Amino acid sequence: MNPHTFHIPVLGTAFTIDTPIKVARFGISSVISLADDFLIEDMRKVYATKYSQEYTRIENNAEDARARRITSYLNLVNYIVNQQIENLKQEEFKADTEITKYFELLPDGVLKTKYQAMLNASASDRHKLEEELRGAIRPGRIDVNIMTKLDRDNYKNRQKLPSEFSDALAGLRGFAQSDLSNACVVFSAGMNPRLYGYATEFKDFYPNEEGVIKKGIILKVSDYRSTATQGKFLAKRGLWVQEYRIESGLNCGGHAFATAGLLMGPILQEFKDNRDDLQAKLVKIWLKGIDKQKHQAHGLEPKFGITYQGGLGSAQENKFLCTYYNLEGTGWGTPFMLVPEAITIDDDHLLKLAKAKTGDVCLSKASPLGVPFWLLKASSSEDERKQRISANKSGSPCPQGILKFDTEFTEVPICTASRGYQNLKLKQLQDANLSDEQRAELIDDVLCKSCICKDLGGSAQLIYNVVKQVAITVCSGPNIVNFSQTATLQEMVDFIYGRVSGLADSDRPHVFLNELNIYIEYFRTEWHRFSIGLLDKKDTYFKEFQQNLLNGVEYYKNITENFMEDTRSTFLTRLDALRREVEHLIPV
């Protein structure tokens, strides 16, 4: 039912916080992060005021505040988008109207062909075609993202609250109780059994009497094995995964979940080869699971879609992946960071992204989760972090506490980016029996942590005057260096569909080669930490990692006949150079 073959994935907490309000009326689906309910509440006030809707603040200490804030904001976004769609349908088909923009943005297909026929039709036929087109208008989905690892238990008066008040479960409840329909929750960052089990408590995840599942589930995954495991876990509970959203382990934005050298080409091939078998197995498990949950399938035999996201930079890549791997669509995240018409970013950081060159974006240790995190080094939050270190006051005051997970020094979890944790950890490291190189590396691990739970929301807070001054973290992926100019929504959509060129570097390596190069650099970083005794891995891990990379190189070599003729030779030359680097990753 999606009018477009691409979606805009979740970008941090602020950058897509209101993207549905900006693009859903044009049929474009996007994803809102549910991580920061403080920001969500601020945005609800902004848009309630703008659209003259009643607003009463849900305070931090209110009963079930997190879930209620999320429900209230999603209801407001849904209301606004529905109003926009109704207004759009009333417009005339003429230049500069939004209904014309809706159809101009569409990819080639039946609906676009009918629109073009309407433009060329006689007066007697045009009215009928216009009405048919109005009836075919569908908004893009308003999806939400729950990062499954962000499932902090919450406390009141130092007493742990029941599990349903954990961050992830409260976020799911907020989505499930909202007015949204034809919407999905995207579970990212791996399996969370208690979260998945909690989804069974909400009827919207099951077919209604018309056989329609009102709210769907999408899994963001990085390999086939975990996909099958999670899909079966959910199917046993009668929960159907509508889409498997494959994301590159490293060639993405924000948090990066590296594989042991398994590259995207072979991963996509495994999905392609096993798709029909997985579909049959999951339907069989789901039918039993839905019966066990005492729901009815109503004759429904659902199918899942497969999409890919991570590092895409040309219409040719987009077409090749969708055609060769039988994908239903793709996700374009980082390029949209340069489309202020679609996302929320302040002018200063928009300019920094447009000017970013190789090295300006790094795979950092900034995240308190201990997961590699793509970071624009010129982010103002980095300036503030370094200033605190210079003033001998490292660490954040931790104003929101969304990432409080560490219990190394305290019974109640604290955040590794907080001042309290860093003071304790630095003292421990100074007293520890370590080599100078080990100590320096571990101290850097501590000091580089950033308050991303607050600073990722900074751009929206600044733009909408929630605060006058704020540090901002920008988490664009490495692909940003291949784009050097801002774009309108029309320009970016036309670029994705191959209707215009020039937005990206024409000489950039293929997305597969970019990912391989990033994995080579990641391997070197891991090997360095291993060689100085800071990484608890065995030699076999690195040998397997290297072999997986070499297997990927061989796979790419074998499928080059499917590449466009004019790029094949360049691809093979670059691939061979990277192969030689892989062969020498482990010192003899």
N, C-alpha and C positions, 0 to 999 in steps of 0.2 A: 504493500500500500504506500510505501515511501515514494514521493514524487522524484527524489534525487537518488543517485547511486553513491553518494558520499555523505559522511556525517562529520560534525565538528566534535572531537572527543573532549573530555574534561581537560581543562587547562588550569592547573593550580586550583586555588579556591576562589580567587576574584575574577580571573580573566574571562570565565564563562558563567559567572554567577547570574547574569541577566541576558545571556546570549539568546535564549528562546524568545524573549521580548523583542529582540532585534531581528531575528531571522526566521522564526517558526512560521510567520505568516507567508513566507515565500517558499514554504514546503521543505525547509532545511532542518534536519534533526540535529540536536546538540545536547550536551550533557552538563548538568549542574553538580558541583561537588557539595556533598552534605557534611563535610568535615567540620566546618566552622559555623556553628549556629549563632555565634555572636555577630558575624558578618551578615548572615542570613536575616537576622532580626533587624539590623541596620538597613538592609536593602528593602525589607518589607515596609519600613517607615518611608523610605525614599519614594517607592512606587505607589504606596497608598496615598501619599500626599499628591503626587503627580496626577493620579487618576481619580482623585476626590473620593477615595474609599475610606471607610471608618478604620481607625487604627488605635489600638490600646496596647501599649508595650507589654510583652511577656518578660518579666524580670528574671534574672539569673536564678534566683532562689524559688521561683514559682514551681508548683507541682508539675512534674513531667515537662519541664520547660523546653528541653531540647526537641522532643518529639512535637510538641505543640507549635514551636517556632517554625519547624520544617513544614508541617502540615499547612499552617497559615500562609507561609510564603508561597508554597506550591499552588495553593488554592488561588492566591492573588495572581500569580503568573498565568495560570490557566484561564482565569477570568479575562485578563488583559489580552492574551492571544486570541481567545474566542471573539472578543470585541473587535480586535483588529481584522480578523477574518471576515466578520460580518460587514464591516466597513469596506473592506477591499472588494467584496462581492458586489457592492452597490456602485462601484466606480465604472466609468466608461472606458472602453478599450481605445485609448488614445495615448499619445506620447506623454511620458512623465507621470503616469498614474501607476499605483502599486499593483493593480491587477495586470497591467501590461508587463510590469517588471517580473511578476510571478511567472508568466509564461515565457518571457524572454530568457529567464534563467534556466529553464528546464533543459535537460539533456535531450538528444534526439530520441524520438519514440512516438508512440501512437498519439499521445496528448499534444506533443509539440507539432506533429504533422497536422492535427486538427486545428490547432491555433493558426498555423500558417495558411491553412485552407480558408479559415475565417477571414483573414486579412485580405485575401484575394477574391472573396465571394461577392456575388451580386447582392444588392440591397435586400432582395427578397429572401435570400438564403442566409445572409449574415446574422440576422436576429436569432434564428433557430440555433446556429452554431455557437453564438455568444452564450445563449442560455445553457447549452450543453457543457460549455467550458466552465461556466460559473458553478454548475452542479458537480464538476469534477475536481474542484479546488479542495485540497487537503493540506492542513498545516503540518509542518515538521513535528516530529515527536519531541516532547519535553521529558527527557530522560534524566536520571540522577545517578551519581556515582557514590558507592560506599567502598572505601579502601578497607578491606577486611582486617588488615593488621591494626587499624585504628579502632580497636575495640576496648578502650580503657574502661575498667570498672570504676564506678563513681562512689563517692563517700558523702555522708552527711553526719556531721558531728563525730568525725573520725570512724564512723561505722559504715562498713561496706553495704551499699544498696543491693537489692535483688538484681539478678543478671539482666532482666529486661530493661534495666536502666543504664546498662553499659552504652557506650557511645554508638557502636554499630547497630545494636538492637533497637535503641531509641531512634536512630536515623531511619532504619527500615520501617518502624512503626509510623514515623512521621510521613513517609512516602505512602505506605499502604493505606493510611486513613485519609489521604488527600482526595480531592475531586478528580484527579487526573485519570484519563482513560487512554487506551492505546499508548501507554507510556511504559518504560522499562527501568528497572534498577540494574545498574552495571556493577557487578561484584568484581573488584580488582585485587591483585596482590596475593592470590592463593586462597586455599580452602579455610573456611571458618565453620566448623560443624555446628556450633551452637547458634550462629547466625542463620545458617541454612535451615536448621531445624525450626527456628523461630518463624520462618516464612510460612510454615504450614498453618499457622494460626490466623492467616488472613485470606478470606474467601476470594479476593480479587486476583490471586495467583492461580486460581482454579477456573475451569470453564463455567460460565453461567448457563441458564436454561437455553440460551440461543447457541451454546457451544463456543462462546467467545471468552477468551482469557483477557480480562480488562487490563491487568498489569502483568507485564512480562519480565523475564529474567534474562540478562545478558552476562556471560562470563568473559572477562578479559583474561586471555591465556597466552602462554609463550611456548608451549610444546603440546604434542598430541597426548602423551601419556597422562599428564595431569588433567587434561581436558576430559578424557574418557572417565577418569576416576571421579571427577567432580560432577560430570553429567549423570553418571549412574547413581551417585549419592543423592542427588536431587530427584532423579526420576523415581527412585524407590519410595520417595515421600510424595509422589504424585505431582512434582514440580517440574515443568518443562522448561528447558533452556531454549529461548527463542533464537539466540544468536551466539556464536562463538567468535569473539572479537580478538583475533590473533594480533599481538603486538610484539615488535622486535624487542628482544631482551635488553639491548643497549641503545639502539638507534631510535630513541624516543625522547620525549621531554619529561621533566619531573623525575620521580623515582624510577630507577632502572633495575630490573631484576634479571641479571645475567644468567644465561645458561652455561653449561660446561663446554662452550665452544660449538653448540648446535646452532647452525646458521638458518636464516629464514627460508631460503630456497628449499632445502631438504625438509624442513618442518612443514611448509606448505604442501610439498609433495606427499608427505605422509597423510595429511588431512585429505588431500585429493584421492589418494589410493584407498583410504579406509572409510570414506564418507558414507557410502551406501550401507556398509556393514554396521557402522556406528548408529546410523539412523534406525535400522531395523532392530538392533539390540535395545536402543533407548526407548523406542515406542513400546516394545514388549514389556520392559521393566516399568515404564510409566503407566501403562494400562493396569498393571497389578497394583502399583503404588497408589493410583488415584482411587481404586476400589478400596484399598486398605484405609485410606483417609476418609472413606465414606462420602466421596464426591462422585459425580457422574461425568463420563467422557462425552456423552451426548453424540456419539458417533464420530467424534473428532479423532483424526489421526494426524497430529501436528508434525510439521517439518521444521528443521532448524536452518538458519542461514550461517554462512561463514564470511567474515570480512577481515581485512588486514589494515593495520595502521603502523606507521613508523618510518620516517625518513623519505617519504615519497616527494618527488620534485619535478615530475613532468607528466604530461598527458600520456606519453608513450609508455612510461612505466605503469601508470594506472591501468591503461588498456591491456597491457601484456599480463599483468597479475590477474586481473579479472577474467580474462579470456583463458589463459593457460591453466590457471588453478581453479576455475569454475567458482569464482567468488561472487557473492551478491553485492559487494560494494567495498569501499575503502574509507578510512578515516584520515582526515587532513588536519593536523593540529598546529604544529609549529608555523607553517606558512600563514595561518590565520592570525598569528600574533601581530602581523603587519596589516591587518584589516580592522581598523578601529570602528568601522561600521558594524562589525560582527562581534567584537570582543571589547572588554573594558580594560584599557591600559592608558596610563598617563603619557603626556606628550614627551616628557624627558626620556622615559625608558623606551618608548616607541622609536625615538630617534636613535638611541643606543643600539637597539636591535637592527634597525635598518643599516647601520654602519658596521655591524659586527663582522669581524674577520676571523679566520682560523686562529684558535687560541683564546678568543674572547669568551667562548662558552666552554666550560670544563665539566668533566665528570667528577664531582666534588664529594667530600665527606661531610657536607653541611647538615645533612638530615639527622636529627636526633634518633631516628629509627635505626641508624646504623646501616642503611641501605644507600648505595651510590645514588647521587642526586645531581641532575644536570642544572647548571647554574650560570647565569650571565654574570661574569666577574665584575662588571661595572654596576651591578645592582647597588642601590643606595644602602641597602641593609648590610652589604659587605663593608662599605665605608664606616658605618656605625659600629660594626663588630670590631674592626681594626682599631677604631678610636678607643673603644672600651679596653682593649688589650693594652694599648699605649698608656692609658691612664691607670693601669694595674687594677682594672675592674672588669675582668673578663666575665662573660656570661650574661644572659638576659634576666631581667626581673621576673620573667615567666608570667605575664599578665593573664593568659587564658588557660594554660595547662592542658591543652588538647593532647600533647605528646608526652604526658607523664607516665612512663612505663618502667623506669629503672628503680630497682630496690637494692642496689649494691651497698648503699650506706644507710638507707632508711627503710622502715617498715611500710609506710605509705609511699607509693611510687612518686618519683620526681623526674623532671626532664633533664637529659644530659646537656641541653643547651642552657640550662638555668645557672645562675650565679652560685647558688648553693651547691649544686652538684660539682661544678667545675672547681670551686675552692677545695672541696674534699678530694677530688680526683687528682688535682695537681700536687697537693701535699703528699698523697700516697705515692705518686710517681717519683717525687723527689727523694723519698726514703727507700724506694724499691731497688733491688739489686739488678741493675740493667746496664748495658753498654751505653756509651754516649749516643750512638746512632739509634739504638732502640728507644732511649728516653726522648730524644728529639722528635722521633716519629710519633710516639704515643702522646707527647704533649701537643703536637700539631693536631692529632686526632681529636683531642679535647677542645682546643681553642677554635677549631674551624667550625664547630657546631653553631648553627644559626637558629633563631626563633622563627622558623618557617610557618608555624601555625598562625602566627599573627602577621608576619611580614608578607606572606603570600596574599593576604587580603588587603594590603596597603594601597594598591592602585585604585581599587573601587572606593575605599574610604576617602582617599584624596580627591578623586574626581567628583564624588557626590557630597563633598563637604561634611562628611561625618567627623573628620578631624582636620585640623589646619596643617599639621606636619606629621609625617609618618615615614618610617623606613620601609622600603619596598624590595621584595625578592622577586626576581624574574627567573622562571624555570624552563625556558625554551630549550628545545633539543638542538643537537649539533647541526641539523639541517638548515638552521637560520642563516648560517654564513653563505649559503647559496642563493639567498634572496636579499636584494639590496635596495628595495624601495617599498613604500607603502602602496596599498592597492584598495580600490573600492570593492564592494561585495561582487558587483557585476564582473569586474576584471578578474578576480580570483576564481570565481565559478567558471568563467570562460576559459581561464588557463587550465583548470582541472579537466575540462571537457575538450581541450585542444582547439578551441575557437580563436585563441590569441596566444602569442608567445612573448618572451622577453621579460617575464617576471623573475625567472630564475637563471642562474649561470648556465649557459648552454654547454659549457665544457665540464660540468660537474660529473664525477664518476657515478655510475649506475648505483641505485639504492642497495643492491646486493654487495657491491664493492665497498661502498661507504660503511656498511655494517661490518664487513670482514675487517676493514682497517681499524675500526673502533675496538673490535674484539682483540686484535693484535696488541693494541696499546693497553687494553685492560689486562691481558695476559702478562705483559711486561711488569705492570704495577703489582699484580698478584705475585709474580715470581720474585720481585725485589723484596716484598714483605716476607715471603717464605725464606729467602736466602739470609735474612738477618734475624730469623727466629720469631717473627711476629704473626705468622699465619699458620694455623694448626691444620695443615694439609699434608698428604703423603705424595711421594713422587708419582704414584700412579694417577693421581688427580691431574697433574700437569701433562702426563703422557696421553691420557684420555682426551684432555682438552685439546692438545695439539693435533691428535689424530682426528678428532671431530672437525677441526678447522680444515685439515687436509682433505677429509672426505667431502666437505662442502665445496672446496676448490674443484675437486674432480667432478662433482655433480654439476657445478656451473659450466665447466668445460664441456660436459656432455649435452647440455641443453642449449648451447649457443646457436644452433641452427634455428631456434625459435625466436631469436632476437632480430630486430630490423637489420637489414643488410648493411646499411651505412654506419651502424654502430658496433657491429660484431667484431671487427678487427681491433678497434680501440679497446673494447671490453676484454678481449683475450690478452692483449698486451699488458693491460693493467692487472689482470688476474694473475698472469705469470709472475709479475714483479712481487705481488703480495704472497704468492706461493713460496717464493724464495725466502721471504721474511719469515713465514710460518715455519719453514724447515729449520731455521736457525734460532728459534725462540728458546729452546732448551740448550744451554751451553754444553759442549762436548767435554 
